[in-house]
Amino acid sequence: MTPANISIKNVREAAAVLREHLGPAPLVRSYPLEKELGLPPHRRVWLKDYGWTPVGSFKLMGALNWMAHNLEQIGNRPVVAHSSGNFASGIAFAGMRYGKRVIVVMPKSAPKVKWERTTAFGAQVRNYDILTDHLTGDRERMTREIVEGEQALRAHPYDDPHVISGNGVGGLEIVDDLLEQGRVISHFFCPVSGGGLMAGHALPIADAFPNAKIIGVEPTGADDFRQSLAACKRVRLDRPNSICDGLLSYDVGEHNWPILQRLVGQSLVIEDLATRKAMRWMYQHHGLRCEPSGAIGVAALLSQQGNLDGEGDLVVIVSGRNVDELAFQNWIELD
């Protein structure tokens, strides 16, 4: 597979597609984070909250754009994708909007809320054991068998130009909101797994604010992107591990990597305990019940990682809120 040349033009085209289905996710000023970080009055912190979307995460943006660009190829065939849960509900939502049948290969340990959202939008879920997948390869095998046996068209959750461009629409929303207010971004923090979210957002952020520091955030047990930056090539992890179930891809995608390598200067690595503290902090100060993957960017700020010197604003991606109630309560119970 040769990486596609994905540009800001593709992201702007995707924005027209998405506006047919949903409005912008809110960009919320975090006064508590500004105080916590001791920022001067002229600097602000903004949270881009994708938990607001109909599927509880950012994943429907890329899924909708992918579906819109593959309608003719899909025809009457089903669509299949593997997902830890959020792209599952995203592609299910897209299938519902475009009247297409969707099959998802998902870990049997996925949060119940992700399974419920996915099936509520009409998708069929087939499960595999993520704990043994590094040995069995069941996720890839099952997906391939559905492609071959049921003539399904495969949608990749992050390694696809249309998915990247669709995800980037959220970055355009951030740019438009802040430019309208006369603001400038000095730092942009975003979780990195397969790289579809970060690659998409990095394009409009770098285009509008070329001096902004674009910073990835990963769990300590799933830091393949950090290792990739250090090695100047894609590094694959055989068994990523973290409570951040949405950040456990084995490596960043081939289409994502050139964008990430060019535009993202560093990736911070966060312990799961710091992510749990951020989940509790977000609940206490903003009333948001974030999933671990959604809170890890805030964890990077609260743990004082990275140099925040500069004159602009800080933007942090809250990528999703799909977490089961019992798991959430257990994670934020730190005493």
N, C-alpha and C positions, 0 to 999 in steps of 0.2 A: 504494500500500500504506500503510495507516494503522498506525503502531506499536501493538502490543498492550500492555495494562497488565499487566506481569509483576511478580509480588510474591513475597515470601518464602514465602507459602502454596503457590505453584506449585512452588517448589523442594522443599519438604517432601513434596509429593505425588509428585514425581519420585523422591525417595529410596526410596519403597516399590517403585517399578518397578525401580530399579537393583538393589536388594537381592536380587531374584530371579535375578540374573545374575552378580554379582561383589561382592566385599567391598571395604572401603575401601582406597584407596591409602595407603601408609605416610607418616607425618609424622615426619621424622628430625631429631633435634637435631644441629646442626653445631657441635661444639666448635671445629674449625679456623677457621670463619668468625667465631665469637665472639672468638677470639684475634687473628685478622687485623684485625678492626675495632676492637680495643681496648675492647670493651664491659666494663662493670663486672660483677661476679659475679651480680648479681640480674637481669640481662637475658640473654635467650637468642635464638638464631637457629634457625629451623625450616625444613626443606626438605620441601615436599610433592612427592613423587616419583611422577609419573604414568607414568614409564618402566616401572613395575612391572606395568601392566595387560596383559591378553592381546594388545593391539594395540600396546603400546609407547608410548602417548600417552594424553592425556585424552579424545580425540575420541569414544571409544565411549560415553561417558556421555550426551552430547547425542543421539548416533545411536540409542541404545537407547530413550531416552524419546520421541524422534520416532517411531520405528517402532511403539512400543506404542500411541501415540495415533492412528496412521493405519492400523491393520490393516484396518478395514472399508473405508476408501476405497481401499486397495491391492488388496484381493481377490486376483485372479489376475494383476494387472498387475505389470510390473517396476518397480523403483525406480531412479531415475537421480540422480546427483549429480556435480558437478565438485569436484575436490579436488587439492591439491598432493601429497597422499599419506596424511596421517594420518586425515582424515575418510573417505578412501576405505576404509582398513582398518577404521575404526570402523563405517561403515554396512554394510560387508561382514560384519563380526562380528554386527551386529544382524540382518542378513538371514539369516545362518546360524541364529541363535537362534530366529527367528520363521518360518523356512521360506519366505523370500521371495527372489525373483531380484533381483540388484543389478547395475547397469551403472554404471561410473565413468569419467568423462572426466578424464584425468590427464596432466600434462606428460610428454613422452617423456624428459625429463631428470630425472625424479623419482628419488630414491635407489632403488637396486635392492631394498633391504630393505623399502621401503614397497610396492613392486610385489609382492614375494613374499608379504608379509603379506596384502595385499588379495586376491590370487588364491588363497591358501591357504584363505581363508574362503569361497571359492566365487564371488566377484564376477568379472564380465567387465570388462576394462580397454580403453578406447579412448583413443589418445594424440593430443596436439596439441603444437605448438611454442610454448612459452611466450615465447620470445625475439621472436617476430613477432606474438604475440596482440594487442598494442596496435594493430597495423595491420590484422590480418585478422579479429579477433573470433571466432576459431575455437572457443574454449572455450564461449562462449555459443551460437554457432550449432549446434555439435554436440550440446550438451545439449538445446537447443530441438527439434532434429530428432528426437532420441530420444523426447522427450515427445510430439511430434506423430505421428511415424511408427510408434512402437511402443506408443503409449498409456501411456507410463510416468508414474508419479507422481514429481514432483521433490522431492528433499530438499535443502534449502540447508545448507551446512556451518556457518553461523553466524547467518544472519539469519532466525531462526525462534524463536517463543516456546518450543516444546517443546525445541529444542536448547539454548537459553539456560538453561531451567529444569533440564534434565538435567545440563549442565555445572556448575550451581550446587551440585549435591549434594556435589561435592568441597569446596566452601566450608563446607557444613554439617559435613562430617567434620572439617575444621580447627577449627571452632568447638567442636564437641562434645569433641574431644580436649583442647583447651586449657582449656576451662571445667572439665572434670573434674579437671585439675591445678591449678586456681585461678590460671591465667595470664591475662594481658591482652595484646592486640596493640596495639603503638604504630604499626607500619609494615607494610604489606602490598604486596609487589612482584609484578607479574604481567605477562607479555608481552601485547601487544595487536596483533592483526592485524585480522580482521573484527570482533572484540570479543565473540565468543560466550563465550570463557573468562573474560575479565575481567568482563563484565556479569553472568554467572551467579554468579561468586564474590563480586562486590561486594555483592550483595544480602544474603547471610547474614553477611558480615564486618561490614558497616555496621549490620546489625540487632543483632548481639551486642556489637559494639565501636564505638559511634557516634563515639568520639574518635580512632579509628585513621586514619592517613593512608594512603589507598589510591592507589597509584602505578603508572602504566603504564610499560612499557619497550618501546622500539621500535628497530629499526636506523636508522642515519642515512639510508639510501637508501629507507626505507619508513615515514616518520614522518607518515603522513596523519592519525593520531589527534592527535598533538601540534599539527599545523596546524589541525585541526578545533577543538580546545579554544581556540586563540588566536583563531580566526575566529568562534567561537560558532555554527558550522554545519558540516555534514559536508563535508570536502574530499576530492576524488578525485585520486589520482595516476595518471597515464597509464602510467608505467613504473617501478614500484617495483623496487629492486635491492638484494640483500644475499645473503650466504651463508646467512642464515636463511630457507630456502625455505618454511617454514611461516608466515612473517610477511609475505607478499607480496600480501595482498589489496589491491585498488585503493582501497577505502574501508571504513569501519566500516558495519555494517548499520543499516538504518532502525529495526529493533526494538531494536537494541543501543544506539544513540546516546542516547536519553533517559536510560537508566540510567547510561551512562558520563558524560554531561554532569552529571548530578545527584550522582554518588557518587565520581567519580575526580578528584582535585584537580590532578594534573599527570601528564605523561608524559616520562620521561627518554629521551634519544636516545643510542644506543651505537654506536661504531665497530665494524666487523667484527673488527678486530685485538683489541679488548678482549674480544669474545665468544670469539675463539680462545684467548686467555689464560685465560678462565674455563673453557673446555672442558678445557684441560690441568690447571688447578687442581683441578677436580672429579674428574678421573681420578686425579691424584696423591694427593689428600687423602680422597676418598670412594670411589674405585674405580668411579666411574660414567662410562660412555661416553655422554655426552649429545650429542644433535644440537644444532646452533647455536641453533635456536629455543628449545630447552630450557634452555640455559645462559645466555641473555642476561640473565635476572633476577639471577643471581649476578654476572654481569659488571658490572651497575649497582652492586652493593655493593663489589666489588673495586676498581672505578675511583673509589670515594669520591664518587659522584654523589648528591646529595640530602642534606638535613639529617636526621641520625639521632637528634637530641636527643629525649629522652622517657624514660618510666619502664617501658614495656612491652617485649614481645618483638617480634622481626622475623620475618615469614613470607615465604618466597620460593617461587614456583611453579617447579618443574622440569617443563616441560610434556611432554617426550618424549625418547626415547633412540634414535630411528630414524635411524641414520646408517651409511653404508657404511664398512667398515673402512679402505679405502685413503684415502677422503676424510677420515676422522677423523684418521688418522695424519698426513696432509699438513697439516691445519689446526693440529694441536697442535705441529708441528715449527716452532718459532719462531726457532731459532738460525741 
